[in-house]
């Protein structure tokens, strides 16, 4: 979609966040299988270096790796495309791979070309690189994948963190998707694949966009300052996807409202997706404490928290310091329920969008939980 002096493309970086057992991998695999059913094959390898990733996008064969002449200013006419599907994002990139993150940051905008200098002594030029990501992670895995300094890196502002928590429901034998429903989805995806050309906004959609852009209040969390600056671009990307599901390149006001609704309900839990990610050496255990409180049905006493986390501390005083810091940061608070006095998580009110900018009845009850 033309946007000022550049263009916006509907590729997205999405990371499902949640503790083990929230079925992140199940959801990711279902999506990947549906795409494979359409004949789509531009998936990235499960684990690959930054250089090999670019070579694969540029259609350089494995045999060419030993032939420097094959790498000389390689250019292809078709856009270079890659879909990163990683059940555990850390398994794909490795830990603290800032060079890889920086490259993915640049590719999010789908530049007309990406020139990587000196692979095997020659430059590799990637034509119109288009990269999408569907991945999963836990708060602990996230802190391993990204150093605290990554908060200032543009990559995280380009990722939509979708947080899910354990529902408590247990299904011994999950039912497979009905064949006719799967086939209908696959055929519809094939129709979407045929779309081409530029997306356009209706005048009514532009008016709604203007209101959303000007009325948006950033998340009350300093870690999402970068995301807030790109929130409008995320909105337009998502609206393009929603229009495509209607097999259209015309973005209507309803597409914009639905995109805003999806972002709104996702943003409610984005701070929880990061846990206590930061520079503190106790950030992981602080995240664990908050997760424990969220999963509890009643206030959790100090003794109960200590029993669950004592292995993460050298002494009791450190544990009390973490609790005190979480209280002062308004992440947890004390509550009395009957004879029990303990901690519960703090909840902050979400941005109060005007009713005509949301369409909550479009979502399922499960999505609204």
C-alpha positions as CSV (number, residue, x, y, z in Angstrom):
1,X,0.0,0.0,0.0
2,X,1.5,3.4,-1.0
3,X,2.3,5.4,2.1
4,X,4.0,8.7,1.8
5,X,7.3,8.3,0.1
6,X,7.4,4.5,0.7
7,X,5.1,1.5,0.8
8,X,3.6,-0.8,3.5
9,X,3.4,-4.5,3.0
10,X,1.2,-7.0,4.9
11,X,4.1,-9.2,6.2
12,X,4.1,-9.5,10.0
13,X,6.3,-10.7,12.8
14,X,4.1,-12.5,15.4
15,X,5.3,-14.2,18.5
16,X,3.0,-16.4,20.7
17,X,4.0,-15.9,24.3
18,X,3.1,-18.0,27.3
19,X,4.3,-20.6,29.8
20,X,4.8,-24.2,28.8
21,X,1.5,-26.0,28.2
22,X,-0.4,-23.1,26.6
23,X,-0.4,-24.9,23.3
24,X,1.6,-22.4,21.4
25,X,3.2,-25.1,19.2
26,X,-0.2,-26.6,18.5
27,X,-1.5,-23.3,17.1
28,X,1.7,-22.7,15.1
29,X,1.7,-26.1,13.5
30,X,-2.0,-25.9,12.5
31,X,-1.2,-22.7,10.6
32,X,1.9,-24.1,9.0
33,X,0.0,-27.3,7.9
34,X,-2.7,-25.2,6.3
35,X,-0.2,-23.2,4.3
36,X,1.6,-26.3,3.2
37,X,-1.7,-27.7,2.0
38,X,-1.9,-24.8,-0.5
39,X,1.4,-25.7,-2.0
40,X,3.3,-22.9,-0.2
41,X,6.9,-23.9,0.2
42,X,8.9,-20.7,1.1
43,X,9.5,-21.8,4.7
44,X,12.9,-21.0,6.3
45,X,15.0,-23.8,7.8
46,X,14.4,-24.7,11.4
47,X,17.8,-23.4,12.4
48,X,20.0,-21.3,10.1
49,X,22.7,-18.7,10.3
50,X,22.1,-15.1,9.0
51,X,24.3,-15.7,6.0
52,X,22.7,-19.0,5.0
53,X,19.2,-17.5,5.5
54,X,20.1,-14.8,2.9
55,X,21.5,-17.4,0.5
56,X,18.4,-19.5,0.7
57,X,16.2,-16.4,0.1
58,X,18.4,-15.6,-2.9
59,X,18.0,-19.2,-4.2
60,X,21.7,-20.0,-3.9
61,X,22.1,-23.8,-4.0
62,X,24.1,-25.7,-1.4
63,X,26.6,-26.6,-4.1
64,X,27.2,-22.9,-4.7
65,X,28.7,-22.4,-1.2
66,X,32.0,-23.7,-2.4
67,X,31.9,-21.6,-5.6
68,X,32.6,-18.0,-4.9
69,X,31.8,-17.0,-8.4
70,X,28.2,-18.1,-7.9
71,X,27.9,-15.5,-5.2
72,X,29.0,-12.6,-7.3
73,X,26.3,-9.9,-7.1
74,X,23.5,-12.5,-7.3
75,X,20.2,-11.0,-8.3
76,X,16.9,-12.6,-9.1
77,X,13.8,-11.0,-10.8
78,X,11.2,-12.5,-8.4
79,X,10.9,-11.1,-4.9
80,X,12.9,-13.1,-2.4
81,X,10.5,-14.6,0.2
82,X,10.8,-16.5,3.4
83,X,8.3,-17.5,6.1
84,X,10.0,-18.2,9.5
85,X,7.9,-20.7,11.4
86,X,9.6,-21.5,14.7
87,X,7.8,-23.2,17.7
88,X,10.7,-21.8,19.8
89,X,12.1,-18.6,18.4
90,X,15.4,-19.1,20.3
91,X,15.9,-22.4,18.5
92,X,15.8,-20.6,15.2
93,X,18.2,-17.6,15.8
94,X,20.1,-18.8,18.8
95,X,20.7,-16.6,21.9
96,X,21.6,-12.9,21.8
97,X,22.0,-12.9,18.0
98,X,21.8,-9.2,17.6
99,X,23.2,-9.2,14.1
100,X,20.4,-11.5,13.0
101,X,17.8,-9.3,14.8
102,X,19.2,-6.2,13.2
103,X,18.9,-7.7,9.7
104,X,15.3,-8.9,10.4
105,X,14.5,-5.3,11.6
106,X,15.5,-4.0,8.2
107,X,13.6,-6.7,6.3
108,X,10.3,-5.9,8.1
109,X,9.8,-2.9,5.8
110,X,10.4,-5.1,2.7
111,X,13.1,-2.9,1.1
112,X,13.5,-3.0,-2.7
113,X,16.8,-4.8,-2.2
114,X,19.0,-5.9,0.7
115,X,22.8,-6.0,0.1
116,X,24.8,-8.2,2.5
117,X,28.5,-7.5,2.1
118,X,31.1,-10.1,1.8
119,X,29.7,-13.6,2.1
120,X,32.6,-15.8,0.9
121,X,34.3,-12.6,-0.3
122,X,31.5,-11.5,-2.5
123,X,28.4,-9.3,-2.0
124,X,25.0,-11.0,-2.0
125,X,22.1,-8.9,-3.2
126,X,18.6,-10.0,-2.1
127,X,15.9,-8.7,-4.4
128,X,12.7,-7.4,-2.7
129,X,13.1,-9.5,0.4
130,X,9.8,-10.3,2.1
131,X,9.9,-12.0,5.5
132,X,7.1,-13.1,7.8
133,X,7.5,-14.7,11.2
134,X,5.2,-17.0,13.2
135,X,6.9,-18.1,16.4
136,X,6.5,-19.0,20.0
137,X,8.4,-18.3,23.2
138,X,8.2,-18.2,27.0
139,X,9.1,-15.2,29.1
140,X,12.2,-17.0,30.2
141,X,13.1,-18.1,26.7
142,X,12.5,-14.5,25.6
143,X,15.1,-13.2,28.1
144,X,17.6,-15.8,26.8
145,X,16.9,-14.9,23.2
146,X,17.2,-11.1,23.7
147,X,19.6,-9.2,25.9
148,X,18.2,-6.4,28.0
149,X,19.7,-3.9,25.5
150,X,17.4,-5.2,22.8
151,X,14.7,-3.0,24.2
152,X,16.3,-0.2,22.3
153,X,16.6,-2.3,19.2
154,X,14.0,-1.7,16.5
155,X,13.3,-5.5,16.1
156,X,11.1,-5.7,19.2
157,X,8.9,-2.8,18.1
158,X,8.1,-4.7,15.0
159,X,7.0,-7.8,16.8
160,X,3.4,-8.4,17.9
161,X,3.4,-10.4,21.1
162,X,0.3,-12.5,21.5
163,X,0.1,-13.7,25.1
164,X,-1.9,-16.8,26.2
165,X,-2.3,-18.5,29.5
166,X,-3.2,-22.0,30.6
167,X,-7.0,-22.4,30.6
168,X,-7.2,-25.3,32.9
169,X,-9.2,-27.3,30.4
170,X,-7.9,-30.8,29.7
171,X,-8.8,-32.6,26.5
172,X,-7.5,-36.2,26.5
173,X,-8.2,-36.9,22.8
174,X,-8.4,-33.7,20.8
175,X,-10.6,-33.9,17.7
176,X,-8.9,-33.4,14.3
177,X,-10.2,-30.7,12.1
178,X,-13.0,-31.9,9.8
179,X,-11.7,-32.6,6.4
180,X,-14.3,-30.5,4.5
181,X,-13.5,-27.5,6.8
182,X,-9.8,-27.9,6.2
183,X,-10.3,-28.2,2.5
184,X,-12.4,-25.0,2.5
185,X,-9.7,-23.1,4.3
186,X,-7.0,-24.3,2.0
187,X,-9.0,-23.4,-1.1
188,X,-9.7,-19.9,0.3
189,X,-6.0,-19.4,1.0
190,X,-5.3,-20.3,-2.6
191,X,-7.7,-17.6,-3.7
192,X,-6.0,-15.1,-1.4
193,X,-2.7,-16.1,-3.0
194,X,-4.0,-14.9,-6.4
195,X,-4.4,-11.3,-5.2
196,X,-2.0,-8.8,-6.5
197,X,-1.6,-5.0,-6.9
198,X,-1.8,-2.1,-4.5
199,X,-4.2,-1.8,-1.6
200,X,-6.4,1.3,-1.3
201,X,-8.2,2.9,1.6
202,X,-11.8,4.1,1.2
203,X,-12.4,7.7,2.3
204,X,-14.4,6.5,5.3
205,X,-11.5,4.2,6.2
206,X,-9.1,7.1,6.1
207,X,-11.3,9.1,8.4
208,X,-11.3,6.2,11.0
209,X,-7.5,5.8,10.6
210,X,-7.0,9.5,11.4
211,X,-9.1,9.2,14.6
212,X,-7.3,6.1,15.7
213,X,-3.8,7.6,15.0
214,X,-4.6,10.7,16.9
215,X,-6.5,9.2,19.8
216,X,-4.2,6.3,20.6
217,X,-2.7,6.3,24.1
218,X,0.5,4.3,24.3
219,X,0.8,1.4,26.7
220,X,1.8,2.3,30.2
221,X,5.0,0.4,30.0
222,X,8.3,2.0,28.9
223,X,9.3,-1.3,27.2
224,X,6.7,-0.6,24.5
225,X,7.7,2.9,23.5
226,X,9.1,1.6,20.2
227,X,6.0,-0.4,19.5
228,X,3.8,2.7,20.2
229,X,5.7,4.5,17.4
230,X,4.9,1.8,14.9
231,X,1.4,0.9,16.1
232,X,-0.3,2.6,13.2
233,X,1.9,0.7,10.7
234,X,0.9,-2.6,12.5
235,X,-2.7,-1.4,12.2
236,X,-2.5,-0.9,8.4
237,X,-0.6,-4.2,7.9
238,X,-3.4,-6.1,9.8
239,X,-6.1,-4.2,7.9
240,X,-4.5,-5.3,4.6
241,X,-4.6,-8.9,5.8
242,X,-8.3,-8.6,6.8
243,X,-9.1,-7.1,3.4
244,X,-7.3,-10.0,1.7
245,X,-9.5,-12.5,3.6
246,X,-12.4,-10.9,1.7
247,X,-10.4,-11.4,-1.5
248,X,-10.2,-7.6,-1.8
249,X,-7.5,-5.0,-2.1
250,X,-9.9,-2.2,-0.9
251,X,-9.6,-1.5,2.8
252,X,-12.9,-0.5,4.3
253,X,-13.7,1.2,7.6
254,X,-14.8,-2.1,8.9
255,X,-11.4,-3.6,8.2
256,X,-9.8,-0.8,10.1
257,X,-12.1,-1.2,13.1
258,X,-11.5,-4.9,13.2
259,X,-7.8,-4.4,13.0
260,X,-8.0,-1.9,15.8
261,X,-10.0,-4.4,17.8
262,X,-7.5,-7.2,17.4
263,X,-4.6,-5.0,18.4
264,X,-6.6,-3.7,21.4
265,X,-7.3,-7.1,22.9
266,X,-3.7,-8.2,22.1
267,X,-2.2,-5.2,23.7
268,X,-4.1,-5.8,26.9
269,X,-1.8,-8.6,27.7
270,X,1.4,-7.6,25.9
271,X,3.1,-6.4,29.1
272,X,2.5,-9.8,30.6
273,X,4.0,-11.4,27.6
274,X,7.4,-9.9,28.5
275,X,7.0,-10.7,32.2
276,X,9.7,-8.7,34.0
277,X,12.1,-8.7,31.1
278,X,14.8,-6.2,31.8
279,X,18.3,-5.7,33.2
280,X,17.6,-7.0,36.7
281,X,19.3,-10.4,37.5
282,X,16.0,-11.3,39.2
283,X,13.8,-10.5,36.2
284,X,13.1,-14.2,35.5
285,X,12.0,-15.1,39.0
286,X,9.9,-11.9,39.2
287,X,8.1,-13.0,36.0
288,X,7.6,-16.4,37.6
289,X,6.0,-14.8,40.7
290,X,3.6,-12.8,38.6
291,X,2.7,-15.9,36.6
292,X,2.0,-17.8,39.8
293,X,-0.3,-15.0,41.0
294,X,-2.2,-14.8,37.7
295,X,-2.8,-18.6,37.7
296,X,-4.0,-18.7,41.3
297,X,-7.7,-18.5,42.2
298,X,-7.1,-16.7,45.4
299,X,-4.4,-14.5,47.0
300,X,-1.1,-16.3,47.4
301,X,0.7,-16.0,50.8
302,X,4.3,-15.0,51.2
303,X,5.1,-18.5,52.5
304,X,3.5,-20.1,49.4
305,X,5.5,-17.9,47.1
306,X,8.7,-18.6,49.0
307,X,8.2,-22.4,48.7
308,X,7.7,-22.1,44.9
309,X,10.6,-19.8,44.2
310,X,13.2,-20.3,47.0
311,X,15.6,-22.2,44.7
312,X,16.0,-19.0,42.7
313,X,17.4,-17.0,45.6
314,X,20.5,-17.1,47.7
315,X,18.8,-15.9,50.8
316,X,15.4,-14.9,52.1
317,X,16.3,-11.1,52.1
318,X,16.6,-11.2,48.3
319,X,13.1,-12.7,48.0
320,X,11.6,-9.9,50.1
321,X,13.4,-7.3,48.1
322,X,11.9,-8.7,44.8
323,X,8.4,-8.6,46.4
324,X,8.9,-5.1,47.6
325,X,10.1,-3.9,44.2
326,X,7.1,-5.5,42.5
327,X,4.8,-3.8,44.9
328,X,6.4,-0.4,44.4
329,X,6.2,-0.9,40.6
330,X,2.5,-1.6,41.1
331,X,2.8,-5.1,39.6
332,X,1.4,-6.9,42.6
333,X,-0.6,-5.9,45.6
334,X,-1.9,-7.4,48.9
335,X,-5.4,-8.6,49.3
336,X,-7.4,-10.3,52.1
337,X,-9.9,-13.0,51.1
338,X,-11.6,-14.6,54.1
339,X,-8.8,-15.6,56.5
340,X,-6.1,-15.5,53.8
341,X,-3.9,-12.5,53.3
342,X,-1.6,-12.7,50.3
343,X,-0.6,-11.2,47.0
344,X,-2.6,-10.7,43.8
345,X,-1.5,-9.2,40.5
346,X,-2.3,-5.5,39.8
347,X,-4.5,-4.8,36.8
348,X,-4.3,-1.5,35.0
349,X,-7.2,-0.1,33.0
350,X,-6.9,-0.4,29.3
351,X,-7.2,2.5,26.9
352,X,-10.9,3.4,26.7
353,X,-11.5,3.6,22.9
354,X,-14.8,5.0,21.9
355,X,-17.3,2.3,21.0
356,X,-17.4,3.1,17.3
357,X,-13.7,2.3,17.1
358,X,-14.0,-1.2,18.4
359,X,-16.1,-4.2,17.3
360,X,-15.8,-6.6,20.3
361,X,-18.9,-8.7,19.3
362,X,-16.8,-9.8,16.3
363,X,-14.6,-11.8,18.6
364,X,-15.3,-15.1,20.3
365,X,-15.8,-15.4,24.1
366,X,-12.5,-17.3,24.3
367,X,-10.7,-14.4,22.6
368,X,-12.2,-12.0,25.0
369,X,-11.2,-13.9,28.1
